[in-house]
Amino acid sequence: MRPSRDDPGVTPVRKPLSRLRSAVRLPGRQNTTRVLVAAVLAAAVVAQAVAALRPHVPLLLAATAASWAVEGVLHRWQRGMVSLFAKSHADITVRHVLRDLLLVLGLLRLTPEDEETAYTALVAGLLAFYALHCAVQAASVLVRRTRTLPVVTRNIDASALRLTPAPPALLRRPGPRLLVHGLPATAGLLVTAATGEPRCAAFGIAMSLGLALTGLCDLLVRLLPSRRPAGEQEVLDWFDAWLAEYRPTVGLYFSGGASSAYQANMWLEPLAKAGGKPLIVLRERFMMQKIAATDVPIVCLPKVSTLLRLEQSTLQVLIHPSNSGKTSQVLRIPTIKHTFVNHGESDKLSSCNPYAKAYDEVWVAGPAARERYAAAEVGVEDKDVVEIGRPQLDAVRPYAGPPTGPVTVLYAPTWEGWDGNPGNTSVIEAGENIVRALLADPGVRLLYKPHPLTGSVDARAGAADRRIRELIRAANRERAGQRPADDGELAHRTRELDRLTTADFRAAADSVERMLLQSTPEPGRAEAVTRATEAWERAYWASLPAGEHQVVTDARPTLYACFNRADLLISDVSSVVSDFLASGKPYAVANTSGLGEEAFRAAFPTAGAATVLTPDAVGVPGLLDAVRHPERDELRSARAELKRRLLGPDEPSAQERFDMAVQTLAAAARRRGLPGQRREQETVSASGRLTLPG
């Protein structure tokens, strides 16, 4: 009913639809810029044609220079226009050939008839250059194909595959390559048009031929058998051997759009702490760099045929944090038990998606989710529902008493969703009222953390988000406090954390080069990342004035780090509310659904222990008063009870329950008898941890 951060349905990033809607809602300034660039390019071409036919040397020079400048603007700042021109059969090659031919035409019109034969060699040189350009492009495609491996890895030593650095970016991008390689020829023709000296054009064309020939030789060398990465069958054989040696037992399977990586990232730490040999299985190549820092081996298997090789591995359990169109492909593997863990739980219908019945088990946080599936009657049997808590919430600190200084309020609304329901997000109807009410209290410090998809569907949400940010900036200008002295601690901690969590790639690096650089991680890196993250968070909060409001949109600080700083949460119906309950702190839910308060609480049980705010936000002062004076907080016991219903008991810990669920499901996978099954049988040690023969 209200898609949000935790929507477990098919991943919410629908690229074609998203791009179409984004294109329709482009800001007026950007539309104007695109029209202006297209108009200048068209005018330059027309002016060049007129100048070549008249002929008129100054106009020819100016029009050609303007056309060239626009090309640079297109490839540097307006790449969307480059694609549009290509779809209109006016790509860079067509435009470049037209520009040079008009220059040649102008030269011929300027030259007496008895001297025109002197330009035959120039035309032949130009034709040879464009032939070389086509050859370079063909070689570039062949090199790219040899470097497109059927398996992409991270945190795995793949040096046996003869991995090498990628070719220069210029050789892989035909548009910029033609601009750079063709610049000497065009410049030479311009100088010849201005001076009448053919040798200038000849020299420029010779330079362009030399650049193109050098690029072609570079690519051809990379096609030599000794310089190519391993072939497809060799890679597949290596992958099978690696699986046999590593012997994975439990894996995380994920497929989705670029903006959905957070759904997998939240399960990285629980997976790394689980018993056995963990593995992360991805389907999209671009997702390799979207997965956060982890020491767990990662493999990307784009083809179904490669994915199905997992059937012959020791993998017993696959954990699914999200559904996608490609999920059904891995569910075909009968030797693996599959469980749906979701990427957050809330009262939305998406939290009891009928697709969940396709899995062997559904792992939920607490009794409330079990009841939700039973009430929804979507085909998930109660015996297949396992309560494991939320292992990620171990990082959330519990309530430690009322604030001694300013009340820190975290306003974390969800996004508008795909269905147009006005109650999906509070940003449009209530966001500004909530923020104004909070900013009106001088004893409040606001942390505003909007959902990353805010405004992606409804332009009103994006506009409201921008107005909220401006309100916060204005409030900060009025209460400008003394900023702590910059001692360089935050910069130091940032560099240290970046060194541990990011890889330093060249801009031209491709997946093969990244595989080479992201080999087996150094021992102890995971613990070092944890320590560095904690140190960074301390330095970050210490670097800010105590009462300054913040708009938090970067990956750091995380949502849970904001939980630990906040005394109060205001949000919408989303998994943010369920997760915040782990802290035991007060929270409020904005009701923009049009329902009365009683009906709203009945429809959304996670609001049962919340202060329900109407769109006018008149309840904010009373809410703040209850935070400052816990004796006036009438919902404390209700929050404790709701926490148990949503997240389960405190003991055993969620991580322990997660581990136990993994072991139990793995044991069921080993017991499953399949005709013709060729997998080796693993045993479980007396400690209950997965062990392998030998």
C-alpha positions as CSV (number, residue, x, y, z in Angstrom):
1,M,0.0,0.0,0.0
2,R,2.9,2.3,0.8
3,P,6.1,1.4,-1.0
4,S,9.2,2.6,0.9
5,R,12.7,1.7,1.7
6,D,11.5,-1.7,2.7
7,D,9.3,-2.6,-0.3
8,P,10.0,-6.3,-0.9
9,G,8.2,-6.5,-4.2
10,V,9.9,-6.4,-7.5
11,T,12.7,-3.9,-7.1
12,P,11.3,-0.3,-7.2
13,V,13.9,1.0,-9.6
14,R,12.2,0.7,-13.0
15,K,14.8,2.2,-15.2
16,P,12.9,2.8,-18.5
17,L,9.9,4.3,-16.6
18,S,12.1,6.3,-14.3
19,R,14.1,7.8,-17.1
20,L,10.9,8.6,-19.1
21,R,9.4,10.4,-16.1
22,S,12.6,12.2,-15.3
23,A,12.8,13.4,-18.9
24,V,9.2,14.7,-18.8
25,R,10.0,16.6,-15.6
26,L,13.4,18.1,-16.6
27,P,13.8,21.5,-15.1
28,G,13.1,24.4,-17.5
29,R,16.7,25.5,-17.4
30,Q,18.0,22.2,-18.5
31,N,15.5,22.0,-21.3
32,T,16.5,25.4,-22.4
33,T,20.1,24.5,-22.4
34,R,19.5,21.4,-24.6
35,V,17.5,23.4,-27.1
36,L,20.1,26.1,-27.2
37,V,22.9,23.6,-27.7
38,A,21.0,21.9,-30.5
39,A,20.2,25.2,-32.1
40,V,23.8,26.4,-32.0
41,L,25.0,23.2,-33.6
42,A,22.4,23.3,-36.4
43,A,23.2,27.0,-37.0
44,A,26.9,26.3,-37.1
45,V,26.4,23.5,-39.7
46,V,24.1,25.7,-41.8
47,A,26.6,28.6,-41.6
48,Q,29.5,26.3,-42.5
49,A,27.5,25.1,-45.6
50,V,26.8,28.6,-46.7
51,A,30.4,29.7,-46.1
52,A,31.6,26.7,-48.1
53,L,29.3,27.4,-51.1
54,R,29.9,31.2,-51.3
55,P,32.8,30.8,-50.3
56,H,33.5,33.0,-47.3
57,V,36.6,32.2,-45.3
58,P,35.9,34.1,-42.0
59,L,32.4,32.6,-41.8
60,L,33.8,29.2,-42.6
61,L,36.4,29.4,-39.9
62,A,34.0,30.8,-37.3
63,A,31.2,28.2,-38.1
64,T,33.7,25.3,-38.0
65,A,35.1,26.5,-34.7
66,A,31.7,26.9,-33.2
67,S,30.6,23.5,-34.4
68,W,33.7,21.9,-32.8
69,A,33.1,23.7,-29.5
70,V,29.5,22.5,-29.4
71,E,30.8,18.9,-29.9
72,G,33.0,19.3,-26.9
73,V,30.1,20.6,-24.8
74,L,27.9,17.7,-25.9
75,H,30.4,15.0,-24.9
76,R,31.4,16.8,-21.7
77,W,28.0,18.0,-20.3
78,Q,25.2,16.9,-22.5
79,R,25.6,13.1,-23.1
80,G,21.9,12.7,-23.3
81,M,21.9,14.8,-26.4
82,V,24.6,12.7,-27.9
83,S,22.3,9.6,-27.6
84,L,19.4,11.6,-29.0
85,F,21.5,12.6,-32.1
86,A,22.6,9.0,-32.6
87,K,19.0,7.8,-32.5
88,S,18.2,10.4,-35.2
89,H,21.0,9.0,-37.4
90,A,23.2,12.1,-36.8
91,D,25.8,10.5,-34.6
92,I,29.4,11.9,-34.2
93,T,30.8,10.2,-37.2
94,V,28.1,11.7,-39.5
95,R,28.6,15.1,-38.0
96,H,32.4,14.9,-38.2
97,V,32.4,13.7,-41.9
98,L,30.0,16.5,-42.8
99,R,32.2,19.1,-41.1
100,D,35.3,17.9,-42.9
101,L,33.6,17.5,-46.3
102,L,32.2,21.1,-46.1
103,L,35.8,22.3,-45.3
104,V,37.0,20.4,-48.4
105,L,34.2,21.9,-50.5
106,G,35.1,25.3,-49.3
107,L,38.7,24.8,-50.2
108,L,37.7,23.6,-53.7
109,R,35.5,26.6,-54.2
110,L,38.5,28.9,-53.1
111,T,41.0,27.1,-55.4
112,P,41.3,27.8,-59.2
113,E,40.2,25.0,-61.4
114,D,43.7,24.2,-62.7
115,E,44.9,23.6,-59.1
116,E,42.1,21.5,-57.7
117,T,43.9,18.2,-58.4
118,A,46.4,19.2,-55.6
119,Y,43.6,18.4,-53.1
120,T,43.1,14.8,-54.4
121,A,45.7,13.5,-51.9
122,L,44.0,15.4,-49.1
123,V,40.7,13.8,-49.8
124,A,42.3,10.4,-50.1
125,G,44.0,11.0,-46.7
126,L,40.7,11.9,-45.1
127,L,39.1,8.8,-46.5
128,A,42.0,6.7,-45.2
129,F,41.6,8.3,-41.7
130,Y,37.9,7.5,-41.6
131,A,38.6,3.9,-42.7
132,L,41.1,3.7,-39.9
133,H,38.5,5.1,-37.5
134,C,36.2,2.3,-38.5
135,A,38.9,-0.3,-38.0
136,V,39.7,1.1,-34.6
137,Q,36.1,0.8,-33.6
138,A,35.9,-2.8,-34.9
139,A,39.0,-3.7,-32.9
140,S,37.6,-1.9,-29.8
141,V,34.5,-4.0,-30.0
142,L,36.5,-7.2,-30.3
143,V,38.7,-6.2,-27.3
144,R,35.6,-5.4,-25.3
145,R,34.2,-8.9,-26.1
146,T,37.3,-10.6,-25.0
147,R,37.2,-8.7,-21.8
148,T,33.5,-9.5,-21.1
149,L,33.9,-12.6,-18.9
150,P,31.1,-14.9,-18.1
151,V,31.9,-14.6,-14.3
152,V,32.9,-11.4,-12.6
153,T,34.4,-11.6,-9.1
154,R,35.4,-9.5,-6.1
155,N,37.3,-10.5,-3.0
156,I,38.6,-13.5,-4.9
157,D,42.1,-14.2,-6.4
158,A,41.4,-14.4,-10.1
159,S,45.0,-13.8,-11.3
160,A,44.9,-17.2,-13.0
161,L,42.6,-15.7,-15.7
162,R,45.4,-13.4,-17.0
163,L,43.7,-10.2,-16.0
164,T,45.2,-7.0,-17.4
165,P,44.4,-3.3,-17.2
166,A,41.8,-2.0,-19.6
167,P,42.6,0.0,-22.8
168,P,42.6,3.8,-22.5
169,A,39.1,5.2,-22.3
170,L,39.7,7.2,-25.5
171,L,40.1,3.9,-27.5
172,R,36.8,2.6,-26.1
173,R,34.6,5.6,-26.7
174,P,34.1,6.3,-30.4
175,G,32.7,9.9,-30.0
176,P,35.6,11.4,-28.0
177,R,38.1,9.3,-29.9
178,L,37.0,10.7,-33.2
179,L,37.1,14.3,-31.8
180,V,40.6,13.9,-30.6
181,H,42.0,11.9,-33.5
182,G,40.2,14.1,-36.0
183,L,41.2,17.4,-34.5
184,P,44.6,17.7,-36.3
185,A,43.0,17.0,-39.7
186,T,40.2,19.5,-39.1
187,A,42.6,22.1,-37.8
188,G,44.9,21.6,-40.8
189,L,42.0,22.1,-43.2
190,L,41.0,25.3,-41.4
191,V,44.6,26.7,-41.6
192,T,44.7,25.8,-45.3
193,A,41.4,27.6,-45.8
194,A,42.8,30.7,-44.1
195,T,46.3,30.6,-45.8
196,G,45.8,28.7,-49.0
197,E,48.7,26.5,-48.1
198,P,47.8,22.7,-48.8
199,R,50.8,21.5,-46.7
200,C,49.0,22.6,-43.5
201,A,46.1,20.3,-44.3
202,A,48.4,17.5,-45.3
203,F,50.3,17.8,-42.1
204,G,47.1,17.7,-40.0
205,I,45.7,14.7,-41.9
206,A,49.0,12.9,-41.4
207,M,48.9,13.5,-37.7
208,S,45.3,12.2,-37.5
209,L,46.3,9.1,-39.5
210,G,49.2,8.6,-37.1
211,L,47.0,8.9,-34.0
212,A,44.4,6.5,-35.4
213,L,47.1,4.0,-36.5
214,T,48.7,4.1,-33.0
215,G,45.3,3.4,-31.4
216,L,44.6,0.5,-33.8
217,C,48.0,-1.1,-33.0
218,D,47.4,-0.8,-29.3
219,L,44.1,-2.6,-29.6
220,L,45.4,-5.3,-32.0
221,V,48.2,-6.1,-29.6
222,R,45.6,-6.7,-26.9
223,L,43.9,-9.2,-29.2
224,L,47.0,-11.5,-29.3
225,P,46.4,-14.8,-27.5
226,S,49.1,-14.1,-24.9
227,R,47.5,-10.7,-24.1
228,R,43.8,-11.7,-23.9
229,P,42.2,-12.6,-20.7
230,A,41.1,-16.3,-20.4
231,G,38.4,-17.4,-22.8
232,E,34.8,-18.3,-21.7
233,Q,35.3,-22.0,-21.2
234,E,38.6,-21.4,-19.4
235,V,36.8,-19.0,-17.0
236,L,34.0,-21.4,-16.4
237,D,36.4,-24.2,-15.6
238,W,38.3,-21.9,-13.2
239,F,35.0,-20.9,-11.6
240,D,34.0,-24.6,-11.1
241,A,37.5,-25.2,-9.5
242,W,37.2,-22.2,-7.2
243,L,33.7,-23.4,-6.0
244,A,35.1,-26.8,-5.3
245,E,38.0,-25.4,-3.4
246,Y,36.1,-22.7,-1.4
247,R,33.1,-24.9,-0.8
248,P,30.5,-22.2,-0.1
249,T,27.6,-23.1,2.3
250,V,25.4,-20.1,2.6
251,G,24.9,-17.3,0.1
252,L,23.1,-14.0,-0.5
253,Y,21.4,-13.7,-3.9
254,F,20.6,-10.3,-5.2
255,S,19.4,-8.7,-8.5
256,G,18.1,-5.2,-8.9
257,G,18.6,-1.7,-10.1
258,A,21.5,0.6,-9.1
259,S,19.4,2.4,-6.4
260,S,18.3,-0.8,-4.8
261,A,21.8,-2.0,-3.6
262,Y,20.9,-0.9,0.0
263,Q,18.6,-3.8,0.1
264,A,21.5,-6.2,-0.1
265,N,23.9,-4.1,1.8
266,M,21.9,-4.3,5.0
267,W,22.4,-8.1,5.1
268,L,26.2,-8.1,4.5
269,E,27.3,-8.0,8.2
270,P,24.8,-10.7,9.4
271,L,25.9,-12.9,6.4
272,A,29.6,-12.4,7.2
273,K,29.0,-13.4,10.9
274,A,27.0,-16.5,10.0
275,G,28.7,-19.9,10.2
276,G,30.0,-21.7,7.2
277,K,31.5,-20.3,4.0
278,P,29.5,-17.2,2.9
279,L,29.1,-16.1,-0.7
280,I,27.3,-13.2,-2.5
281,V,25.7,-14.0,-5.8
282,L,24.8,-11.1,-8.1
283,R,23.3,-11.0,-11.6
284,E,24.1,-7.5,-12.9
285,R,27.7,-6.4,-13.6
286,F,27.2,-2.9,-12.5
287,M,26.1,-4.1,-9.1
288,M,29.6,-5.3,-8.2
289,Q,30.6,-1.8,-7.2
290,K,27.3,-1.0,-5.5
291,I,27.8,-3.6,-2.9
292,A,29.3,-2.0,0.2
293,A,32.7,-3.0,1.7
294,T,32.8,-6.6,2.8
295,D,35.3,-9.5,3.0
296,V,32.7,-12.0,1.7
297,P,33.6,-13.3,-1.8
298,I,31.3,-11.9,-4.5
299,V,30.5,-13.5,-7.8
300,C,28.4,-12.0,-10.6
301,L,26.8,-14.6,-12.9
302,P,24.8,-12.7,-15.6
303,K,23.9,-15.8,-17.7
304,V,21.4,-18.3,-16.5
305,S,23.6,-21.1,-17.8
306,T,26.4,-19.9,-15.6
307,L,24.1,-19.4,-12.6
308,L,22.9,-23.0,-12.8
309,R,26.5,-24.3,-12.2
310,L,25.8,-23.6,-8.6
311,E,23.8,-26.8,-8.6
312,Q,27.0,-28.8,-8.6
313,S,28.5,-26.7,-5.7
314,T,28.3,-27.2,-2.0
315,L,26.0,-24.2,-1.6
316,Q,23.1,-25.2,0.7
317,V,21.2,-22.0,1.5
318,L,20.5,-18.8,-0.5
319,I,19.1,-15.8,1.3
320,H,17.0,-13.4,-0.7
321,P,16.5,-9.8,0.5
322,S,14.4,-8.8,-2.5
323,N,12.3,-10.2,-5.3
324,S,13.2,-9.5,-8.9
325,G,12.4,-10.8,-12.3
326,K,15.6,-12.9,-12.2
327,T,14.7,-14.6,-8.8
328,S,12.8,-17.3,-10.6
329,Q,15.9,-18.4,-12.4
330,V,17.9,-19.3,-9.3
331,L,14.8,-20.9,-7.7
332,R,15.2,-23.6,-10.3
333,I,18.2,-25.1,-8.5
334,P,16.8,-27.9,-6.4
335,T,19.9,-28.6,-4.4
336,I,19.7,-25.2,-2.6
337,K,17.2,-24.2,0.0
338,H,15.9,-20.6,-0.5
339,T,14.7,-18.2,2.1
340,F,13.2,-14.7,1.8
341,V,14.5,-12.3,4.4
342,N,13.1,-9.0,3.0
343,H,14.9,-5.8,3.4
344,G,12.7,-4.3,6.0
345,E,9.2,-4.9,7.4
346,S,6.2,-2.6,7.7
347,D,2.4,-2.7,7.5
348,K,2.4,-2.4,3.8
349,L,0.8,-5.1,1.6
350,S,4.2,-5.5,0.0
351,S,5.5,-6.9,3.4
352,C,3.3,-10.0,2.7
353,N,3.9,-10.3,-1.0
354,P,2.4,-13.5,-2.6
355,Y,5.7,-14.2,-4.3
356,A,7.1,-15.2,-0.9
357,K,5.4,-18.6,-1.2
358,A,8.0,-19.5,-3.9
359,Y,10.7,-19.8,-1.2
360,D,11.3,-22.7,1.1
361,E,11.1,-20.5,4.1
362,V,10.3,-16.8,4.9
363,W,12.3,-15.3,7.7
364,V,10.7,-12.5,9.6
365,A,11.6,-10.3,12.5
366,G,8.8,-11.1,15.0
367,P,5.3,-12.4,15.7
368,A,3.7,-9.4,13.9
369,A,5.0,-10.4,10.5
370,R,3.9,-14.0,11.1
371,E,0.4,-12.7,11.8
372,R,0.6,-10.5,8.8
373,Y,1.2,-13.4,6.5
374,A,-1.5,-15.5,8.1
375,A,-4.1,-12.7,7.8
376,A,-3.1,-11.9,4.2
377,E,-3.7,-15.6,3.1
378,V,-1.2,-15.3,0.2
379,G,-0.2,-19.0,0.3
380,V,2.7,-18.8,2.8
381,E,2.2,-21.6,5.4
382,D,2.8,-20.8,9.0
383,K,5.3,-23.7,9.3
384,D,7.5,-22.0,6.7
385,V,7.7,-18.7,8.7
386,V,10.8,-18.4,10.9
387,E,11.3,-15.5,13.4
388,I,14.9,-14.3,13.4
389,G,14.6,-10.7,14.6
390,R,16.6,-8.0,12.8
391,P,20.4,-8.7,13.1
392,Q,21.2,-5.3,11.6
393,L,19.7,-3.5,14.7
394,D,22.5,-4.7,17.0
395,A,24.1,-1.4,16.1
396,V,21.1,0.6,17.4
397,R,21.8,1.9,21.0
398,P,18.9,1.6,23.5
399,Y,17.1,4.5,25.2
400,A,19.3,6.1,27.8
401,G,17.0,8.7,29.3
402,P,15.8,12.2,28.3
403,P,18.1,14.6,26.5
404,T,20.1,16.9,28.7
405,G,20.6,19.5,25.9
406,P,18.7,20.2,22.6
407,V,16.1,17.6,21.6
408,T,17.5,15.9,18.4
409,V,14.7,15.0,16.1
410,L,15.1,12.7,13.1
411,Y,12.6,13.4,10.3
412,A,13.0,10.5,7.9
413,P,10.0,10.4,5.5
414,T,9.6,7.7,2.9
415,W,9.1,8.3,-0.8
416,E,5.9,8.6,-2.8
417,G,5.7,5.1,-4.2
418,W,4.4,3.9,-7.6
419,D,0.7,3.8,-6.9
420,G,-0.1,7.5,-6.4
421,N,-1.6,6.9,-2.9
422,P,-1.5,10.3,-1.1
423,G,-0.7,8.6,2.2
424,N,2.6,7.1,1.0
425,T,4.8,10.0,2.0
426,S,4.2,12.9,4.4
427,V,6.6,15.1,2.4
428,I,4.0,16.6,0.1
429,E,1.1,17.3,2.5
430,A,2.8,17.5,6.0
431,G,6.5,17.8,5.5
432,E,6.8,21.6,5.6
433,N,4.4,21.9,8.5
434,I,6.3,19.3,10.5
435,V,9.6,21.0,9.8
436,R,8.3,24.5,10.6
437,A,6.9,23.3,13.9
438,L,10.2,21.7,14.8
439,L,12.3,24.7,13.8
440,A,10.0,27.0,15.8
441,D,11.3,25.4,19.0
442,P,14.7,26.8,19.8
443,G,15.5,23.7,21.8
444,V,15.3,21.4,18.8
445,R,18.0,20.2,16.5
446,L,16.6,18.6,13.3
447,L,18.2,15.9,11.3
448,Y,16.3,15.6,8.0
449,K,17.0,12.4,6.0
450,P,14.7,12.1,3.0
451,H,14.4,8.8,1.1
452,P,16.8,8.7,-1.9
453,L,13.9,8.1,-4.3
454,T,11.9,11.2,-3.1
455,G,10.6,13.0,-6.2
456,S,11.4,10.2,-8.6
457,V,7.7,9.7,-9.4
458,D,5.8,12.7,-8.1
459,A,7.3,16.1,-8.9
460,R,5.4,17.6,-6.0
461,A,7.4,15.5,-3.6
462,G,10.7,16.7,-5.1
463,A,9.5,20.3,-4.9
464,A,8.4,19.9,-1.3
465,D,11.8,18.3,-0.4
466,R,13.6,21.3,-1.9
467,R,11.5,23.7,0.1
468,I,12.1,21.8,3.3
469,R,15.9,22.0,2.7
470,E,15.6,25.7,2.2
471,L,13.7,26.1,5.5
472,I,16.5,24.3,7.2
473,R,19.2,26.4,5.6
474,A,17.3,29.6,6.6
475,A,16.9,28.4,10.2
476,N,20.7,27.7,10.3
477,R,21.5,31.2,9.1
478,E,19.4,32.6,11.9
479,R,20.9,30.4,14.7
480,A,24.4,30.3,13.3
481,G,26.5,29.0,16.2
482,Q,30.2,28.7,16.6
483,R,31.6,25.9,14.5
484,P,34.2,23.7,16.2
485,A,37.8,24.4,15.2
486,D,38.8,22.2,12.3
487,D,41.6,20.0,13.7
488,G,41.7,17.8,10.6
489,E,40.3,14.8,12.5
490,L,37.3,14.3,10.3
491,A,39.4,14.6,7.1
492,H,41.8,12.1,8.5
493,R,39.1,9.6,9.5
494,T,37.4,10.0,6.1
495,R,40.6,9.2,4.3
496,E,41.2,6.2,6.5
497,L,37.7,4.9,6.0
498,D,37.8,5.5,2.3
499,R,41.1,3.6,2.1
500,L,39.5,0.6,3.7
501,T,36.1,0.7,1.9
502,T,36.7,2.0,-1.6
503,A,39.0,0.8,-4.4
504,D,41.1,3.4,-6.3
505,F,40.2,2.7,-9.9
506,R,41.2,4.6,-13.0
507,A,38.3,6.3,-14.8
508,A,39.0,3.8,-17.7
509,A,38.9,0.7,-15.5
510,D,36.5,-2.0,-16.7
511,S,35.2,-5.1,-14.9
512,V,38.4,-7.1,-15.7
513,E,40.7,-4.5,-14.3
514,R,38.5,-4.1,-11.2
515,M,38.7,-7.9,-10.7
516,L,42.5,-7.6,-10.8
517,L,42.5,-4.9,-8.2
518,Q,39.8,-6.3,-5.9
519,S,41.4,-9.5,-5.2
520,T,41.5,-11.4,-1.8
521,P,41.1,-8.8,1.0
522,E,43.8,-8.3,3.6
523,P,43.3,-10.3,6.8
524,G,41.4,-8.3,9.5
525,R,40.0,-5.8,7.1
526,A,36.4,-6.2,8.3
527,E,37.4,-5.5,11.9
528,A,39.4,-2.5,10.7
529,V,36.4,-1.1,8.8
530,T,34.2,-1.4,11.9
531,R,36.7,0.5,14.0
532,A,37.3,3.1,11.3
533,T,33.5,3.6,10.9
534,E,33.0,4.2,14.6
535,A,35.9,6.7,14.6
536,W,34.5,8.5,11.6
537,E,31.1,8.9,13.2
538,R,32.6,10.3,16.3
539,A,34.6,12.8,14.3
540,Y,31.6,13.7,12.1
541,W,29.3,14.6,14.9
542,A,32.0,16.4,16.8
543,S,32.8,18.6,13.7
544,L,29.2,20.1,13.7
545,P,27.9,22.9,15.9
546,A,25.9,21.4,18.7
547,G,22.6,23.0,17.6
548,E,22.9,23.1,13.8
549,H,20.2,21.4,11.8
550,Q,21.4,18.9,9.3
551,V,20.2,17.5,5.9
552,V,21.6,14.0,5.7
553,T,21.7,12.6,2.2
554,D,25.1,11.0,1.8
555,A,25.8,7.3,2.4
556,R,27.5,8.4,5.7
557,P,26.3,8.9,8.4
558,T,24.0,5.9,8.0
559,L,20.3,5.8,9.1
560,Y,21.2,3.7,12.2
561,A,23.9,6.3,13.1
562,C,21.2,8.9,13.0
563,F,19.0,6.7,15.2
564,N,21.7,6.8,17.8
565,R,21.9,10.6,17.8
566,A,18.1,11.1,17.8
567,D,15.9,11.5,20.8
568,L,12.8,11.3,18.6
569,L,11.8,9.9,15.2
570,I,9.1,11.3,12.9
571,S,8.4,9.2,9.9
572,D,5.8,7.6,7.7
573,V,4.5,4.0,7.6
574,S,7.7,2.2,6.7
575,S,10.4,-0.1,8.0
576,V,12.2,2.9,9.4
577,V,9.5,2.9,12.2
578,S,10.0,-0.8,12.9
579,D,13.7,-0.5,13.1
580,F,13.6,2.6,15.3
581,L,11.6,0.6,17.9
582,A,14.8,-1.3,18.7
583,S,15.9,1.9,20.5
584,G,12.8,2.2,22.7
585,K,12.7,5.9,22.0
586,P,9.5,7.9,21.3
587,Y,8.4,8.1,17.7
588,A,5.6,9.7,15.6
589,V,4.0,8.7,12.4
590,A,2.5,11.2,10.0
591,N,-1.1,10.4,8.9
592,T,-1.7,11.8,5.4
593,S,-3.9,8.9,4.4
594,G,-7.2,10.6,5.0
595,L,-8.2,8.0,7.7
596,G,-9.2,8.9,11.2
597,E,-6.7,8.2,13.9
598,E,-8.4,5.1,15.2
599,A,-8.8,3.7,11.7
600,F,-5.2,4.6,10.9
601,R,-3.9,2.8,14.0
602,A,-6.0,-0.3,13.1
603,A,-4.8,-0.3,9.5
604,F,-1.2,0.1,10.4
605,P,-0.2,-1.7,13.7
606,T,3.3,-0.1,13.7
607,A,1.6,3.2,14.6
608,G,0.1,1.6,17.7
609,A,2.8,2.9,20.0
610,A,3.3,6.2,18.0
611,T,2.1,9.7,18.3
612,V,0.0,10.1,15.2
613,L,0.5,13.5,13.6
614,T,-2.1,15.1,11.3
615,P,-0.9,17.0,8.3
616,D,-1.1,20.4,10.1
617,A,1.5,19.0,12.6
618,V,-0.3,20.6,15.6
619,G,0.8,17.7,17.8
620,V,4.5,18.5,17.5
621,P,4.8,20.6,20.7
622,G,3.1,18.0,22.9
623,L,5.3,15.3,21.4
624,L,8.5,17.3,22.2
625,D,7.2,17.9,25.7
626,A,6.8,14.1,26.3
627,V,10.4,13.6,25.1
628,R,11.7,16.2,27.5
629,H,9.6,14.8,30.4
630,P,9.5,11.0,30.2
631,E,6.9,11.0,33.1
632,R,4.4,12.5,30.6
633,D,5.2,9.8,28.0
634,E,2.1,7.6,28.0
635,L,3.3,5.3,25.2
636,R,6.5,3.9,26.8
637,S,5.0,0.6,27.8
638,A,3.2,0.3,24.5
639,R,6.5,0.8,22.6
640,A,8.1,-2.0,24.6
641,E,5.3,-4.4,23.9
642,L,5.2,-3.4,20.2
643,K,9.0,-3.9,20.0
644,R,8.5,-7.5,21.1
645,R,5.8,-8.1,18.6
646,L,7.7,-6.6,15.7
647,L,11.3,-7.6,16.5
648,G,10.9,-10.6,18.8
649,P,12.6,-11.1,22.2
650,D,16.0,-9.6,23.1
651,E,17.4,-13.0,24.0
652,P,18.8,-14.8,22.2
653,S,20.1,-12.0,20.0
654,A,18.9,-11.6,16.5
655,Q,22.3,-12.6,15.1
656,E,22.2,-15.8,17.1
657,R,18.7,-16.5,15.8
658,F,19.8,-15.8,12.3
659,D,22.7,-18.2,12.6
660,M,20.4,-20.9,14.0
661,A,18.0,-20.4,11.1
662,V,20.9,-20.8,8.6
663,Q,22.1,-24.0,10.2
664,T,18.6,-25.5,10.4
665,L,17.8,-24.7,6.7
666,A,21.2,-26.0,5.6
667,A,20.6,-29.2,7.5
668,A,17.3,-29.5,5.6
669,A,19.1,-29.0,2.3
670,R,21.5,-31.8,3.1
671,R,18.7,-34.2,4.0
672,R,16.8,-33.5,0.8
673,G,17.1,-36.5,-1.4
674,L,17.2,-35.7,-5.1
675,P,17.4,-38.3,-8.0
676,G,20.8,-38.3,-9.5
677,Q,22.2,-35.8,-7.0
678,R,26.0,-35.7,-7.3
679,R,26.8,-33.3,-4.5
680,E,29.0,-34.4,-1.7
681,Q,27.3,-34.7,1.6
682,E,28.4,-32.3,4.3
683,T,28.2,-33.0,8.0
684,V,27.4,-30.9,10.9
685,S,29.9,-30.8,13.7
686,A,28.9,-31.2,17.3
687,S,29.0,-27.5,17.8
688,G,26.3,-27.0,15.2
689,R,28.6,-25.2,12.8
690,L,28.8,-26.3,9.1
691,T,31.9,-28.4,8.5
692,L,33.1,-30.0,5.3
693,P,34.9,-33.4,4.8
694,G,38.6,-33.1,4.7
